[in-house]
Amino acid sequence: MASPLFRTRTQMLLSQVAVSLFFGLHYVLEGASTGAAMNGLALSQALLAIPLGERPGFRVAYLATLPMIALAVLLTWTGLPSVFAAIGFALISLGRYQLTRLRFRGFILLAVPCWMVHNALVGSTPGLIADACAFLTGAWMLRREWLDAQPG
């Protein structure tokens, strides 16, 4: 819920590592297999995204995680919850690939409604609460980032 509040890309990514760990476990306990798989992938993907700006070789390793989204969905298919988890994770994946915070925040914010639908379908009240908070803080921080980027 708090990852949008961090000011640097690295801080946001490290907070996403923690989020992925805890929500992955939550989804395992809920029986939401696709959500659990997406969070497992998210953990490694967030770690791979940290050095993207300084070490271009990590781009290949990061991009190699993208086909795993489709594979994980196929292996954990549960219908609509899988669709929304995959779309949400794909948007977050595009966000993590961005080197500017403004684009990073924009893609993350686009992903939240997908995760809201997933969480509603699997009955995850903690997920819905976290999504509502993440959407509000994410929108606020995106606006702040956008205003900071404006000339003069």
C-alpha positions as CSV (number, residue, x, y, z in Angstrom):
1,M,0.0,0.0,0.0
2,A,2.8,2.4,0.8
3,S,5.1,1.7,-2.3
4,P,3.7,4.7,-4.2
5,L,4.8,7.0,-1.4
6,F,8.5,6.3,-1.9
7,R,10.3,8.9,-3.8
8,T,12.9,6.9,-5.7
9,R,12.5,4.1,-8.2
10,T,14.7,1.8,-6.2
11,Q,12.7,2.4,-3.0
12,M,9.5,1.7,-4.8
13,L,10.9,-1.5,-6.3
14,L,12.3,-2.7,-2.9
15,S,8.9,-2.1,-1.3
16,Q,7.3,-4.1,-4.1
17,V,9.6,-7.0,-3.2
18,A,8.1,-7.0,0.3
19,V,4.5,-6.6,-1.1
20,S,5.1,-9.5,-3.5
21,L,6.3,-11.7,-0.6
22,F,3.4,-11.0,1.6
23,F,0.6,-11.0,-1.0
24,G,2.1,-14.2,-2.6
25,L,1.7,-15.9,0.8
26,H,-1.8,-14.4,1.2
27,Y,-2.9,-15.7,-2.2
28,V,-1.6,-19.1,-1.4
29,L,-3.6,-19.2,1.8
30,E,-6.7,-17.9,-0.2
31,G,-6.3,-20.5,-2.8
32,A,-5.8,-17.8,-5.5
33,S,-3.2,-19.7,-7.5
34,T,-2.7,-17.2,-10.3
35,G,-2.4,-14.3,-7.9
36,A,0.2,-16.3,-5.9
37,A,2.2,-17.1,-9.1
38,M,2.1,-13.5,-10.3
39,N,3.5,-12.3,-6.9
40,G,6.2,-15.0,-7.0
41,L,7.3,-13.7,-10.4
42,A,6.9,-10.1,-9.2
43,L,9.4,-10.7,-6.4
44,S,12.2,-11.7,-8.8
45,Q,11.2,-9.2,-11.4
46,A,11.3,-6.3,-9.0
47,L,14.9,-7.3,-8.0
48,L,15.9,-7.6,-11.6
49,A,14.4,-4.1,-12.4
50,I,16.5,-2.3,-9.8
51,P,19.8,-2.2,-11.9
52,L,18.1,-1.6,-15.3
53,G,19.3,2.0,-15.5
54,E,23.0,1.3,-14.6
55,R,23.5,-2.2,-16.1
56,P,21.9,-2.6,-19.5
57,G,22.6,-6.4,-19.4
58,F,19.8,-6.7,-16.9
59,R,17.3,-5.7,-19.6
60,V,17.6,-9.1,-21.2
61,A,17.1,-10.9,-17.9
62,Y,14.2,-8.7,-17.1
63,L,12.5,-9.2,-20.5
64,A,12.9,-12.9,-20.1
65,T,10.5,-12.8,-17.2
66,L,7.6,-11.6,-19.4
67,P,6.8,-14.9,-21.2
68,M,6.7,-16.4,-17.7
69,I,3.4,-14.5,-17.2
70,A,1.7,-16.4,-19.9
71,L,3.1,-19.7,-18.7
72,A,2.1,-19.0,-15.1
73,V,-1.4,-18.2,-16.2
74,L,-1.7,-21.4,-18.2
75,L,-0.5,-23.4,-15.3
76,T,-2.8,-21.8,-12.7
77,W,-5.8,-21.0,-14.9
78,T,-9.0,-20.3,-12.8
79,G,-10.9,-18.2,-15.4
80,L,-11.5,-14.5,-14.9
81,P,-9.4,-14.1,-11.8
82,S,-6.4,-15.4,-13.8
83,V,-7.2,-12.9,-16.6
84,F,-7.2,-9.9,-14.3
85,A,-4.2,-11.0,-12.4
86,A,-2.2,-11.5,-15.6
87,I,-3.3,-8.1,-17.0
88,G,-2.5,-6.4,-13.7
89,F,0.9,-8.0,-13.5
90,A,1.7,-7.3,-17.2
91,L,1.0,-3.6,-16.6
92,I,3.2,-3.6,-13.5
93,S,5.9,-5.4,-15.5
94,L,5.8,-2.6,-18.1
95,G,6.0,-0.1,-15.2
96,R,9.0,-1.7,-13.6
97,Y,10.8,-1.5,-17.0
98,Q,10.5,2.3,-17.1
99,L,13.4,4.3,-15.9
100,T,11.5,7.5,-15.3
101,R,9.4,7.6,-12.1
102,L,6.5,9.3,-13.9
103,R,6.0,6.5,-16.4
104,F,6.7,3.9,-13.7
105,R,4.0,5.4,-11.5
106,G,1.6,5.7,-14.4
107,F,1.8,2.0,-15.4
108,I,1.5,0.9,-11.7
109,L,-1.6,3.0,-11.3
110,L,-3.2,1.5,-14.5
111,A,-2.6,-2.0,-12.9
112,V,-4.5,-1.3,-9.7
113,P,-8.0,-1.6,-11.1
114,C,-7.1,-5.0,-12.6
115,W,-5.9,-6.2,-9.2
116,M,-9.1,-4.8,-7.6
117,V,-11.2,-7.0,-9.9
118,H,-9.0,-10.0,-9.2
119,N,-9.3,-9.4,-5.5
120,A,-13.1,-9.0,-5.7
121,L,-13.4,-12.3,-7.7
122,V,-11.2,-14.3,-5.2
123,G,-12.8,-12.7,-2.2
124,S,-9.6,-11.0,-0.9
125,T,-10.7,-8.2,1.5
126,P,-7.1,-7.4,2.5
127,G,-6.3,-7.1,-1.3
128,L,-9.2,-4.8,-1.9
129,I,-8.2,-2.6,1.0
130,A,-4.6,-2.5,-0.1
131,D,-5.7,-1.7,-3.7
132,A,-7.9,1.2,-2.6
133,C,-5.0,2.7,-0.6
134,A,-2.5,2.0,-3.4
135,F,-4.8,3.7,-5.9
136,L,-5.3,6.8,-3.8
137,T,-1.7,7.2,-2.8
138,G,-0.5,6.3,-6.3
139,A,-2.8,8.8,-8.0
140,W,-1.6,11.5,-5.5
141,M,2.1,10.7,-6.1
142,L,1.6,10.5,-9.9
143,R,0.1,14.0,-9.8
144,R,2.9,15.2,-7.7
145,E,5.5,13.7,-10.0
146,W,3.8,15.2,-13.0
147,L,3.6,18.6,-11.4
148,D,7.3,18.4,-10.5
149,A,8.2,17.5,-14.1
150,Q,6.4,20.7,-15.5
151,P,8.7,23.5,-16.6
152,G,8.9,26.6,-14.4
